[in-house]
């Protein structure tokens, strides 16, 4: 679970930009990078809502800005190859 400050910036299809609410420590950054590499789809739950709200695809720019776009057609499957060391 990661806290992200977002601004919703489109009418119609859900889209937002944001940043992590707090600077990630080394362990959190490693976990975040791992999740993003595995599959950049997440569920957003807004304060006061149950978990598992909107399914979104997240893209992180080099400056840390997150672009978050609704992904209603995502079926929850992904094929990823990685090495465990």
PDB file of N, CA, C and O in Angstrom:
ATOM      1  N   UNK A   1       0.847  -1.163   0.000  1.00  0.00           N
ATOM      2  CA  UNK A   1       0.000   0.000   0.000  1.00  0.00           C
ATOM      3  C   UNK A   1       0.900   1.236   0.000  1.00  0.00           C
ATOM      4  O   UNK A   1       1.807   1.342   0.825  1.00  0.00           O
ATOM      5  N   UNK A   2       0.653   2.169  -0.921  1.00  0.00           N
ATOM      6  CA  UNK A   2       1.431   3.397  -1.036  1.00  0.00           C
ATOM      7  C   UNK A   2       0.486   4.584  -1.030  1.00  0.00           C
ATOM      8  O   UNK A   2      -0.542   4.560  -1.706  1.00  0.00           O
ATOM      9  N   UNK A   3       0.822   5.624  -0.274  1.00  0.00           N
ATOM     10  CA  UNK A   3       0.032   6.854  -0.267  1.00  0.00           C
ATOM     11  C   UNK A   3       0.519   7.741  -1.396  1.00  0.00           C
ATOM     12  O   UNK A   3       1.713   8.019  -1.510  1.00  0.00           O
ATOM     13  N   UNK A   4      -0.417   8.187  -2.237  1.00  0.00           N
ATOM     14  CA  UNK A   4      -0.082   9.033  -3.378  1.00  0.00           C
ATOM     15  C   UNK A   4      -1.006  10.243  -3.370  1.00  0.00           C
ATOM     16  O   UNK A   4      -2.223  10.102  -3.247  1.00  0.00           O
ATOM     17  N   UNK A   5      -0.422  11.436  -3.501  1.00  0.00           N
ATOM     18  CA  UNK A   5      -1.214  12.659  -3.655  1.00  0.00           C
ATOM     19  C   UNK A   5      -1.517  12.810  -5.136  1.00  0.00           C
ATOM     20  O   UNK A   5      -0.599  12.823  -5.956  1.00  0.00           O
ATOM     21  N   UNK A   6      -2.813  12.926  -5.496  1.00  0.00           N
ATOM     22  CA  UNK A   6      -3.171  13.028  -6.907  1.00  0.00           C
ATOM     23  C   UNK A   6      -4.058  14.229  -7.191  1.00  0.00           C
ATOM     24  O   UNK A   6      -4.702  14.782  -6.299  1.00  0.00           O
ATOM     25  N   UNK A   7      -4.071  14.611  -8.450  1.00  0.00           N
ATOM     26  CA  UNK A   7      -4.986  15.619  -8.975  1.00  0.00           C
ATOM     27  C   UNK A   7      -5.682  14.992 -10.169  1.00  0.00           C
ATOM     28  O   UNK A   7      -5.026  14.625 -11.144  1.00  0.00           O
ATOM     29  N   UNK A   8      -7.002  14.864 -10.107  1.00  0.00           N
ATOM     30  CA  UNK A   8      -7.761  14.320 -11.227  1.00  0.00           C
ATOM     31  C   UNK A   8      -7.900  15.429 -12.251  1.00  0.00           C
ATOM     32  O   UNK A   8      -8.357  16.527 -11.933  1.00  0.00           O
ATOM     33  N   UNK A   9      -7.493  15.132 -13.518  1.00  0.00           N
ATOM     34  CA  UNK A   9      -7.427  16.213 -14.489  1.00  0.00           C
ATOM     35  C   UNK A   9      -8.161  15.955 -15.789  1.00  0.00           C
ATOM     36  O   UNK A   9      -7.780  16.514 -16.818  1.00  0.00           O
ATOM     37  N   UNK A  10      -9.193  15.135 -15.785  1.00  0.00           N
ATOM     38  CA  UNK A  10      -9.962  14.946 -17.012  1.00  0.00           C
ATOM     39  C   UNK A  10     -11.406  14.600 -16.674  1.00  0.00           C
ATOM     40  O   UNK A  10     -11.701  13.984 -15.650  1.00  0.00           O
ATOM     41  N   UNK A  11     -12.281  15.010 -17.557  1.00  0.00           N
ATOM     42  CA  UNK A  11     -13.684  14.647 -17.447  1.00  0.00           C
ATOM     43  C   UNK A  11     -13.895  13.489 -18.407  1.00  0.00           C
ATOM     44  O   UNK A  11     -13.292  13.462 -19.480  1.00  0.00           O
ATOM     45  N   UNK A  12     -14.728  12.544 -18.048  1.00  0.00           N
ATOM     46  CA  UNK A  12     -14.919  11.374 -18.898  1.00  0.00           C
ATOM     47  C   UNK A  12     -14.049  10.255 -18.388  1.00  0.00           C
ATOM     48  O   UNK A  12     -14.230   9.790 -17.263  1.00  0.00           O
ATOM     49  N   UNK A  13     -13.093   9.809 -19.210  1.00  0.00           N
ATOM     50  CA  UNK A  13     -12.187   8.751 -18.780  1.00  0.00           C
ATOM     51  C   UNK A  13     -11.325   9.275 -17.638  1.00  0.00           C
ATOM     52  O   UNK A  13     -10.755  10.363 -17.728  1.00  0.00           O
ATOM     53  N   UNK A  14     -11.237   8.500 -16.573  1.00  0.00           N
ATOM     54  CA  UNK A  14     -10.541   8.916 -15.365  1.00  0.00           C
ATOM     55  C   UNK A  14      -9.039   8.998 -15.624  1.00  0.00           C
ATOM     56  O   UNK A  14      -8.437   8.045 -16.119  1.00  0.00           O
ATOM     57  N   UNK A  15      -8.429  10.158 -15.283  1.00  0.00           N
ATOM     58  CA  UNK A  15      -6.994  10.373 -15.466  1.00  0.00           C
ATOM     59  C   UNK A  15      -6.524  11.317 -14.362  1.00  0.00           C
ATOM     60  O   UNK A  15      -7.234  12.244 -13.971  1.00  0.00           O
ATOM     61  N   UNK A  16      -5.316  11.061 -13.872  1.00  0.00           N
ATOM     62  CA  UNK A  16      -4.785  11.910 -12.809  1.00  0.00           C
ATOM     63  C   UNK A  16      -3.267  11.947 -12.909  1.00  0.00           C
ATOM     64  O   UNK A  16      -2.645  11.102 -13.554  1.00  0.00           O
ATOM     65  N   UNK A  17      -2.689  12.943 -12.256  1.00  0.00           N
ATOM     66  CA  UNK A  17      -1.244  12.998 -12.075  1.00  0.00           C
ATOM     67  C   UNK A  17      -0.996  13.070 -10.580  1.00  0.00           C
ATOM     68  O   UNK A  17      -1.864  13.495  -9.819  1.00  0.00           O
ATOM     69  N   UNK A  18       0.190  12.654 -10.164  1.00  0.00           N
ATOM     70  CA  UNK A  18       0.468  12.688  -8.734  1.00  0.00           C
ATOM     71  C   UNK A  18       1.911  12.379  -8.417  1.00  0.00           C
ATOM     72  O   UNK A  18       2.760  12.252  -9.299  1.00  0.00           O
ATOM     73  N   UNK A  19       2.156  12.262  -7.133  1.00  0.00           N
ATOM     74  CA  UNK A  19       3.476  11.924  -6.588  1.00  0.00           C
ATOM     75  C   UNK A  19       3.241  11.109  -5.320  1.00  0.00           C
ATOM     76  O   UNK A  19       2.160  11.145  -4.733  1.00  0.00           O
ATOM     77  N   UNK A  20       4.266  10.379  -4.913  1.00  0.00           N
ATOM     78  CA  UNK A  20       4.174   9.691  -3.631  1.00  0.00           C
ATOM     79  C   UNK A  20       3.989  10.747  -2.543  1.00  0.00           C
ATOM     80  O   UNK A  20       4.633  11.796  -2.576  1.00  0.00           O
ATOM     81  N   UNK A  21       3.118  10.472  -1.589  1.00  0.00           N
ATOM     82  CA  UNK A  21       2.835  11.431  -0.517  1.00  0.00           C
ATOM     83  C   UNK A  21       4.040  11.630   0.386  1.00  0.00           C
ATOM     84  O   UNK A  21       4.198  12.693   0.986  1.00  0.00           O
ATOM     85  N   UNK A  22       4.892  10.614   0.490  1.00  0.00           N
ATOM     86  CA  UNK A  22       6.089  10.669   1.324  1.00  0.00           C
ATOM     87  C   UNK A  22       7.262  10.134   0.507  1.00  0.00           C
ATOM     88  O   UNK A  22       7.084   9.270  -0.352  1.00  0.00           O
ATOM     89  N   UNK A  23       8.437  10.640   0.772  1.00  0.00           N
ATOM     90  CA  UNK A  23       9.633  10.128   0.100  1.00  0.00           C
ATOM     91  C   UNK A  23       9.806   8.662   0.478  1.00  0.00           C
ATOM     92  O   UNK A  23       9.776   8.309   1.657  1.00  0.00           O
ATOM     93  N   UNK A  24       9.986   7.815  -0.526  1.00  0.00           N
ATOM     94  CA  UNK A  24      10.146   6.386  -0.256  1.00  0.00           C
ATOM     95  C   UNK A  24      11.549   6.101   0.254  1.00  0.00           C
ATOM     96  O   UNK A  24      12.531   6.594  -0.300  1.00  0.00           O
ATOM     97  N   UNK A  25      11.642   5.288   1.331  1.00  0.00           N
ATOM     98  CA  UNK A  25      12.966   4.871   1.781  1.00  0.00           C
ATOM     99  C   UNK A  25      13.467   3.790   0.819  1.00  0.00           C
ATOM    100  O   UNK A  25      12.743   3.401  -0.098  1.00  0.00           O
ATOM    101  N   UNK A  26      14.679   3.309   1.013  1.00  0.00           N
ATOM    102  CA  UNK A  26      15.293   2.360   0.078  1.00  0.00           C
ATOM    103  C   UNK A  26      14.459   1.084  -0.073  1.00  0.00           C
ATOM    104  O   UNK A  26      14.302   0.576  -1.184  1.00  0.00           O
ATOM    105  N   UNK A  27      13.928   0.569   1.028  1.00  0.00           N
ATOM    106  CA  UNK A  27      13.123  -0.654   0.974  1.00  0.00           C
ATOM    107  C   UNK A  27      11.811  -0.417   0.234  1.00  0.00           C
ATOM    108  O   UNK A  27      11.401  -1.236  -0.588  1.00  0.00           O
ATOM    109  N   UNK A  28      11.154   0.706   0.529  1.00  0.00           N
ATOM    110  CA  UNK A  28       9.906   1.033  -0.161  1.00  0.00           C
ATOM    111  C   UNK A  28      10.150   1.251  -1.649  1.00  0.00           C
ATOM    112  O   UNK A  28       9.359   0.801  -2.479  1.00  0.00           O
ATOM    113  N   UNK A  29      11.244   1.939  -1.996  1.00  0.00           N
ATOM    114  CA  UNK A  29      11.565   2.193  -3.405  1.00  0.00           C
ATOM    115  C   UNK A  29      11.803   0.889  -4.140  1.00  0.00           C
ATOM    116  O   UNK A  29      11.344   0.716  -5.269  1.00  0.00           O
ATOM    117  N   UNK A  30      12.528  -0.040  -3.498  1.00  0.00           N
ATOM    118  CA  UNK A  30      12.781  -1.337  -4.112  1.00  0.00           C
ATOM    119  C   UNK A  30      11.468  -2.085  -4.345  1.00  0.00           C
ATOM    120  O   UNK A  30      11.273  -2.687  -5.401  1.00  0.00           O
ATOM    121  N   UNK A  31      10.579  -2.047  -3.369  1.00  0.00           N
ATOM    122  CA  UNK A  31       9.274  -2.699  -3.504  1.00  0.00           C
ATOM    123  C   UNK A  31       8.439  -2.068  -4.596  1.00  0.00           C
ATOM    124  O   UNK A  31       7.813  -2.770  -5.390  1.00  0.00           O
ATOM    125  N   UNK A  32       8.426  -0.734  -4.640  1.00  0.00           N
ATOM    126  CA  UNK A  32       7.667  -0.012  -5.668  1.00  0.00           C
ATOM    127  C   UNK A  32       8.197  -0.352  -7.059  1.00  0.00           C
ATOM    128  O   UNK A  32       7.422  -0.667  -7.961  1.00  0.00           O
ATOM    129  N   UNK A  33       9.498  -0.290  -7.228  1.00  0.00           N
ATOM    130  CA  UNK A  33      10.102  -0.595  -8.527  1.00  0.00           C
ATOM    131  C   UNK A  33       9.794  -2.030  -8.947  1.00  0.00           C
ATOM    132  O   UNK A  33       9.537  -2.289 -10.123  1.00  0.00           O
ATOM    133  N   UNK A  34       9.820  -2.961  -7.997  1.00  0.00           N
ATOM    134  CA  UNK A  34       9.496  -4.356  -8.286  1.00  0.00           C
ATOM    135  C   UNK A  34       8.050  -4.474  -8.771  1.00  0.00           C
ATOM    136  O   UNK A  34       7.783  -5.132  -9.776  1.00  0.00           O
ATOM    137  N   UNK A  35       7.124  -3.840  -8.061  1.00  0.00           N
ATOM    138  CA  UNK A  35       5.718  -3.902  -8.462  1.00  0.00           C
ATOM    139  C   UNK A  35       5.500  -3.283  -9.835  1.00  0.00           C
ATOM    140  O   UNK A  35       4.759  -3.830 -10.652  1.00  0.00           O
ATOM    141  N   UNK A  36       6.139  -2.147 -10.094  1.00  0.00           N
ATOM    142  CA  UNK A  36       5.988  -1.489 -11.389  1.00  0.00           C
ATOM    143  C   UNK A  36       6.534  -2.360 -12.515  1.00  0.00           C
ATOM    144  O   UNK A  36       5.965  -2.397 -13.606  1.00  0.00           O
ATOM    145  N   UNK A  37       7.637  -3.059 -12.255  1.00  0.00           N
ATOM    146  CA  UNK A  37       8.218  -3.932 -13.276  1.00  0.00           C
ATOM    147  C   UNK A  37       7.338  -5.152 -13.518  1.00  0.00           C
ATOM    148  O   UNK A  37       7.199  -5.607 -14.654  1.00  0.00           O
ATOM    149  N   UNK A  38       6.745  -5.678 -12.454  1.00  0.00           N
ATOM    150  CA  UNK A  38       5.879  -6.853 -12.579  1.00  0.00           C
ATOM    151  C   UNK A  38       4.616  -6.522 -13.365  1.00  0.00           C
ATOM    152  O   UNK A  38       4.240  -7.245 -14.288  1.00  0.00           O
ATOM    153  N   UNK A  39       3.966  -5.426 -12.994  1.00  0.00           N
ATOM    154  CA  UNK A  39       2.713  -5.043 -13.644  1.00  0.00           C
ATOM    155  C   UNK A  39       2.298  -3.680 -13.107  1.00  0.00           C
ATOM    156  O   UNK A  39       2.056  -3.548 -11.907  1.00  0.00           O
ATOM    157  N   UNK A  40       2.210  -2.673 -13.954  1.00  0.00           N
ATOM    158  CA  UNK A  40       1.910  -1.324 -13.480  1.00  0.00           C
ATOM    159  C   UNK A  40       0.418  -1.040 -13.261  1.00  0.00           C
ATOM    160  O   UNK A  40       0.007   0.120 -13.270  1.00  0.00           O
ATOM    161  N   UNK A  41      -0.392  -2.079 -13.067  1.00  0.00           N
ATOM    162  CA  UNK A  41      -1.814  -1.900 -12.791  1.00  0.00           C
ATOM    163  C   UNK A  41      -2.056  -2.014 -11.291  1.00  0.00           C
ATOM    164  O   UNK A  41      -1.546  -2.918 -10.629  1.00  0.00           O
ATOM    165  N   UNK A  42      -2.842  -1.080 -10.772  1.00  0.00           N
ATOM    166  CA  UNK A  42      -3.133  -1.023  -9.348  1.00  0.00           C
ATOM    167  C   UNK A  42      -4.604  -0.697  -9.150  1.00  0.00           C
ATOM    168  O   UNK A  42      -5.281  -0.254 -10.077  1.00  0.00           O
ATOM    169  N   UNK A  43      -5.089  -0.917  -7.948  1.00  0.00           N
ATOM    170  CA  UNK A  43      -6.421  -0.463  -7.558  1.00  0.00           C
ATOM    171  C   UNK A  43      -6.251   0.752  -6.677  1.00  0.00           C
ATOM    172  O   UNK A  43      -5.454   0.748  -5.739  1.00  0.00           O
ATOM    173  N   UNK A  44      -7.004   1.791  -6.983  1.00  0.00           N
ATOM    174  CA  UNK A  44      -6.977   3.005  -6.164  1.00  0.00           C
ATOM    175  C   UNK A  44      -8.179   2.977  -5.236  1.00  0.00           C
ATOM    176  O   UNK A  44      -9.309   2.741  -5.664  1.00  0.00           O
ATOM    177  N   UNK A  45      -7.922   3.217  -3.976  1.00  0.00           N
ATOM    178  CA  UNK A  45      -8.995   3.356  -2.992  1.00  0.00           C
ATOM    179  C   UNK A  45      -8.845   4.730  -2.358  1.00  0.00           C
ATOM    180  O   UNK A  45      -7.796   5.049  -1.799  1.00  0.00           O
ATOM    181  N   UNK A  46      -9.877   5.530  -2.442  1.00  0.00           N
ATOM    182  CA  UNK A  46      -9.842   6.869  -1.869  1.00  0.00           C
ATOM    183  C   UNK A  46     -10.157   6.808  -0.379  1.00  0.00           C
ATOM    184  O   UNK A  46     -10.820   5.875   0.075  1.00  0.00           O
ATOM    185  N   UNK A  47      -9.685   7.800   0.393  1.00  0.00           N
ATOM    186  CA  UNK A  47      -9.950   7.796   1.841  1.00  0.00           C
ATOM    187  C   UNK A  47     -11.435   7.593   2.130  1.00  0.00           C
ATOM    188  O   UNK A  47     -12.290   8.232   1.518  1.00  0.00           O
ATOM    189  N   UNK A  48     -11.726   6.709   3.058  1.00  0.00           N
ATOM    190  CA  UNK A  48     -13.103   6.429   3.437  1.00  0.00           C
ATOM    191  C   UNK A  48     -13.771   5.351   2.597  1.00  0.00           C
ATOM    192  O   UNK A  48     -14.899   4.957   2.891  1.00  0.00           O
ATOM    193  N   UNK A  49     -13.091   4.859   1.548  1.00  0.00           N
ATOM    194  CA  UNK A  49     -13.639   3.808   0.701  1.00  0.00           C
ATOM    195  C   UNK A  49     -12.989   2.473   1.040  1.00  0.00           C
ATOM    196  O   UNK A  49     -11.883   2.417   1.578  1.00  0.00           O
ATOM    197  N   UNK A  50     -13.699   1.410   0.714  1.00  0.00           N
ATOM    198  CA  UNK A  50     -13.105   0.079   0.846  1.00  0.00           C
ATOM    199  C   UNK A  50     -12.010  -0.061  -0.190  1.00  0.00           C
ATOM    200  O   UNK A  50     -12.001   0.652  -1.194  1.00  0.00           O
ATOM    201  N   UNK A  51     -11.093  -0.974   0.050  1.00  0.00           N
ATOM    202  CA  UNK A  51     -10.016  -1.234  -0.913  1.00  0.00           C
ATOM    203  C   UNK A  51     -10.596  -1.789  -2.206  1.00  0.00           C
ATOM    204  O   UNK A  51     -11.674  -2.383  -2.228  1.00  0.00           O
ATOM    205  N   UNK A  52      -9.837  -1.573  -3.295  1.00  0.00           N
ATOM    206  CA  UNK A  52     -10.240  -2.164  -4.569  1.00  0.00           C
ATOM    207  C   UNK A  52     -11.170  -1.292  -5.366  1.00  0.00           C
ATOM    208  O   UNK A  52     -12.102  -1.803  -5.987  1.00  0.00           O
ATOM    209  N   UNK A  53     -10.955   0.004  -5.373  1.00  0.00           N
ATOM    210  CA  UNK A  53     -11.799   0.933  -6.112  1.00  0.00           C
ATOM    211  C   UNK A  53     -11.586   0.853  -7.611  1.00  0.00           C
ATOM    212  O   UNK A  53     -11.999  -0.121  -8.241  1.00  0.00           O
ATOM    213  N   UNK A  54     -10.956   1.847  -8.187  1.00  0.00           N
ATOM    214  CA  UNK A  54     -10.744   1.961  -9.621  1.00  0.00           C
ATOM    215  C   UNK A  54      -9.450   1.252 -10.009  1.00  0.00           C
ATOM    216  O   UNK A  54      -8.431   1.411  -9.336  1.00  0.00           O
ATOM    217  N   UNK A  55      -9.483   0.469 -11.093  1.00  0.00           N
ATOM    218  CA  UNK A  55      -8.257  -0.146 -11.609  1.00  0.00           C
ATOM    219  C   UNK A  55      -7.583   0.852 -12.534  1.00  0.00           C
ATOM    220  O   UNK A  55      -8.209   1.382 -13.452  1.00  0.00           O
ATOM    221  N   UNK A  56      -6.300   1.105 -12.286  1.00  0.00           N
ATOM    222  CA  UNK A  56      -5.558   2.103 -13.059  1.00  0.00           C
ATOM    223  C   UNK A  56      -4.221   1.539 -13.528  1.00  0.00           C
ATOM    224  O   UNK A  56      -3.709   0.556 -12.993  1.00  0.00           O
ATOM    225  N   UNK A  57      -3.676   2.200 -14.550  1.00  0.00           N
ATOM    226  CA  UNK A  57      -2.317   1.908 -15.013  1.00  0.00           C
ATOM    227  C   UNK A  57      -1.475   3.109 -14.626  1.00  0.00           C
ATOM    228  O   UNK A  57      -1.863   4.251 -14.875  1.00  0.00           O
ATOM    229  N   UNK A  58      -0.312   2.854 -14.011  1.00  0.00           N
ATOM    230  CA  UNK A  58       0.557   3.921 -13.515  1.00  0.00           C
ATOM    231  C   UNK A  58       1.841   3.952 -14.338  1.00  0.00           C
ATOM    232  O   UNK A  58       2.453   2.916 -14.597  1.00  0.00           O
ATOM    233  N   UNK A  59       2.239   5.155 -14.745  1.00  0.00           N
ATOM    234  CA  UNK A  59       3.516   5.370 -15.421  1.00  0.00           C
ATOM    235  C   UNK A  59       4.270   6.398 -14.593  1.00  0.00           C
ATOM    236  O   UNK A  59       3.735   7.461 -14.277  1.00  0.00           O
ATOM    237  N   UNK A  60       5.529   6.080 -14.236  1.00  0.00           N
ATOM    238  CA  UNK A  60       6.337   6.998 -13.436  1.00  0.00           C
ATOM    239  C   UNK A  60       7.405   7.633 -14.312  1.00  0.00           C
ATOM    240  O   UNK A  60       8.195   6.932 -14.945  1.00  0.00           O
ATOM    241  N   UNK A  61       7.428   8.961 -14.351  1.00  0.00           N
ATOM    242  CA  UNK A  61       8.451   9.698 -15.104  1.00  0.00           C
ATOM    243  C   UNK A  61       9.741   9.746 -14.286  1.00  0.00           C
ATOM    244  O   UNK A  61       9.744   9.466 -13.088  1.00  0.00           O
ATOM    245  N   UNK A  62      10.828  10.105 -14.957  1.00  0.00           N
ATOM    246  CA  UNK A  62      12.130  10.178 -14.279  1.00  0.00           C
ATOM    247  C   UNK A  62      12.126  11.156 -13.108  1.00  0.00           C
ATOM    248  O   UNK A  62      12.871  10.967 -12.147  1.00  0.00           O
ATOM    249  N   UNK A  63      11.293  12.204 -13.176  1.00  0.00           N
ATOM    250  CA  UNK A  63      11.244  13.181 -12.088  1.00  0.00           C
ATOM    251  C   UNK A  63      10.333  12.752 -10.938  1.00  0.00           C
ATOM    252  O   UNK A  63      10.144  13.504  -9.982  1.00  0.00           O
ATOM    253  N   UNK A  64       9.765  11.540 -11.029  1.00  0.00           N
ATOM    254  CA  UNK A  64       8.910  11.027  -9.960  1.00  0.00           C
ATOM    255  C   UNK A  64       7.438  11.304 -10.142  1.00  0.00           C
ATOM    256  O   UNK A  64       6.622  10.835  -9.348  1.00  0.00           O
ATOM    257  N   UNK A  65       7.070  12.064 -11.180  1.00  0.00           N
ATOM    258  CA  UNK A  65       5.658  12.338 -11.441  1.00  0.00           C
ATOM    259  C   UNK A  65       4.970  11.056 -11.903  1.00  0.00           C
ATOM    260  O   UNK A  65       5.490  10.330 -12.750  1.00  0.00           O
ATOM    261  N   UNK A  66       3.809  10.791 -11.343  1.00  0.00           N
ATOM    262  CA  UNK A  66       3.028   9.613 -11.706  1.00  0.00           C
ATOM    263  C   UNK A  66       1.869  10.035 -12.603  1.00  0.00           C
ATOM    264  O   UNK A  66       1.147  10.976 -12.277  1.00  0.00           O
ATOM    265  N   UNK A  67       1.688   9.357 -13.716  1.00  0.00           N
ATOM    266  CA  UNK A  67       0.513   9.531 -14.555  1.00  0.00           C
ATOM    267  C   UNK A  67      -0.350   8.306 -14.319  1.00  0.00           C
ATOM    268  O   UNK A  67       0.113   7.173 -14.453  1.00  0.00           O
ATOM    269  N   UNK A  68      -1.608   8.540 -13.968  1.00  0.00           N
ATOM    270  CA  UNK A  68      -2.506   7.470 -13.551  1.00  0.00           C
ATOM    271  C   UNK A  68      -3.739   7.527 -14.433  1.00  0.00           C
ATOM    272  O   UNK A  68      -4.461   8.524 -14.438  1.00  0.00           O
ATOM    273  N   UNK A  69      -3.983   6.446 -15.188  1.00  0.00           N
ATOM    274  CA  UNK A  69      -5.087   6.397 -16.140  1.00  0.00           C
ATOM    275  C   UNK A  69      -5.956   5.189 -15.841  1.00  0.00           C
ATOM    276  O   UNK A  69      -5.449   4.099 -15.577  1.00  0.00           O
ATOM    277  N   UNK A  70      -7.266   5.384 -15.883  1.00  0.00           N
ATOM    278  CA  UNK A  70      -8.191   4.275 -15.658  1.00  0.00           C
ATOM    279  C   UNK A  70      -7.930   3.163 -16.672  1.00  0.00           C
ATOM    280  O   UNK A  70      -7.688   3.428 -17.850  1.00  0.00           O
ATOM    281  N   UNK A  71      -7.980   1.924 -16.203  1.00  0.00           N
ATOM    282  CA  UNK A  71      -7.753   0.761 -17.066  1.00  0.00           C
ATOM    283  C   UNK A  71      -8.907  -0.226 -16.900  1.00  0.00           C
ATOM    284  O   UNK A  71      -8.705  -1.332 -16.397  1.00  0.00           O
ATOM    285  N   UNK A  72     -10.120   0.164 -17.321  1.00  0.00           N
ATOM    286  CA  UNK A  72     -11.280  -0.702 -17.085  1.00  0.00           C
ATOM    287  C   UNK A  72     -11.252  -1.998 -17.877  1.00  0.00           C
ATOM    288  O   UNK A  72     -11.932  -2.955 -17.508  1.00  0.00           O
ATOM    289  N   UNK A  73     -10.475  -2.052 -18.963  1.00  0.00           N
ATOM    290  CA  UNK A  73     -10.445  -3.257 -19.790  1.00  0.00           C
ATOM    291  C   UNK A  73      -9.389  -4.259 -19.355  1.00  0.00           C
ATOM    292  O   UNK A  73      -9.304  -5.350 -19.918  1.00  0.00           O
ATOM    293  N   UNK A  74      -8.575  -3.901 -18.355  1.00  0.00           N
ATOM    294  CA  UNK A  74      -7.515  -4.792 -17.909  1.00  0.00           C
ATOM    295  C   UNK A  74      -8.143  -6.016 -17.264  1.00  0.00           C
ATOM    296  O   UNK A  74      -9.003  -5.886 -16.393  1.00  0.00           O
ATOM    297  N   UNK A  75      -7.721  -7.205 -17.684  1.00  0.00           N
ATOM    298  CA  UNK A  75      -8.342  -8.438 -17.194  1.00  0.00           C
ATOM    299  C   UNK A  75      -7.607  -9.067 -16.012  1.00  0.00           C
ATOM    300  O   UNK A  75      -8.002 -10.130 -15.532  1.00  0.00           O
ATOM    301  N   UNK A  76      -6.543  -8.419 -15.542  1.00  0.00           N
ATOM    302  CA  UNK A  76      -5.829  -8.930 -14.371  1.00  0.00           C
ATOM    303  C   UNK A  76      -4.753  -9.940 -14.697  1.00  0.00           C
ATOM    304  O   UNK A  76      -4.144 -10.508 -13.790  1.00  0.00           O
ATOM    305  N   UNK A  77      -4.505 -10.177 -15.984  1.00  0.00           N
ATOM    306  CA  UNK A  77      -3.464 -11.138 -16.324  1.00  0.00           C
ATOM    307  C   UNK A  77      -2.282 -10.438 -16.965  1.00  0.00           C
ATOM    308  O   UNK A  77      -2.435  -9.458 -17.694  1.00  0.00           O
ATOM    309  N   UNK A  78      -1.108 -10.960 -16.680  1.00  0.00           N
ATOM    310  CA  UNK A  78       0.111 -10.403 -17.241  1.00  0.00           C
ATOM    311  C   UNK A  78       1.138 -11.525 -17.307  1.00  0.00           C
ATOM    312  O   UNK A  78       1.127 -12.439 -16.482  1.00  0.00           O
ATOM    313  N   UNK A  79       2.015 -11.448 -18.283  1.00  0.00           N
ATOM    314  CA  UNK A  79       3.082 -12.433 -18.403  1.00  0.00           C
ATOM    315  C   UNK A  79       4.402 -11.701 -18.226  1.00  0.00           C
ATOM    316  O   UNK A  79       4.736 -10.807 -19.004  1.00  0.00           O
ATOM    317  N   UNK A  80       5.157 -12.088 -17.192  1.00  0.00           N
ATOM    318  CA  UNK A  80       6.407 -11.399 -16.873  1.00  0.00           C
ATOM    319  C   UNK A  80       7.492 -12.442 -16.661  1.00  0.00           C
ATOM    320  O   UNK A  80       7.261 -13.469 -16.024  1.00  0.00           O
ATOM    321  N   UNK A  81       8.663 -12.178 -17.190  1.00  0.00           N
ATOM    322  CA  UNK A  81       9.824 -13.038 -16.955  1.00  0.00           C
ATOM    323  C   UNK A  81      10.831 -12.270 -16.120  1.00  0.00           C
ATOM    324  O   UNK A  81      11.164 -11.132 -16.452  1.00  0.00           O
ATOM    325  N   UNK A  82      11.324 -12.871 -15.039  1.00  0.00           N
ATOM    326  CA  UNK A  82      12.311 -12.215 -14.205  1.00  0.00           C
ATOM    327  C   UNK A  82      13.161 -13.256 -13.511  1.00  0.00           C
ATOM    328  O   UNK A  82      12.769 -14.416 -13.386  1.00  0.00           O
ATOM    329  N   UNK A  83      14.337 -12.826 -13.059  1.00  0.00           N
ATOM    330  CA  UNK A  83      15.260 -13.702 -12.347  1.00  0.00           C
ATOM    331  C   UNK A  83      15.246 -13.377 -10.862  1.00  0.00           C
ATOM    332  O   UNK A  83      15.218 -12.208 -10.478  1.00  0.00           O
ATOM    333  N   UNK A  84      15.266 -14.393 -10.038  1.00  0.00           N
ATOM    334  CA  UNK A  84      15.417 -14.211  -8.608  1.00  0.00           C
ATOM    335  C   UNK A  84      16.863 -14.497  -8.255  1.00  0.00           C
ATOM    336  O   UNK A  84      17.384 -15.567  -8.569  1.00  0.00           O
ATOM    337  N   UNK A  85      17.510 -13.547  -7.605  1.00  0.00           N
ATOM    338  CA  UNK A  85      18.913 -13.738  -7.225  1.00  0.00           C
ATOM    339  C   UNK A  85      19.073 -13.661  -5.738  1.00  0.00           C
ATOM    340  O   UNK A  85      20.185 -13.799  -5.229  1.00  0.00           O
TER     341      UNK A  85
END
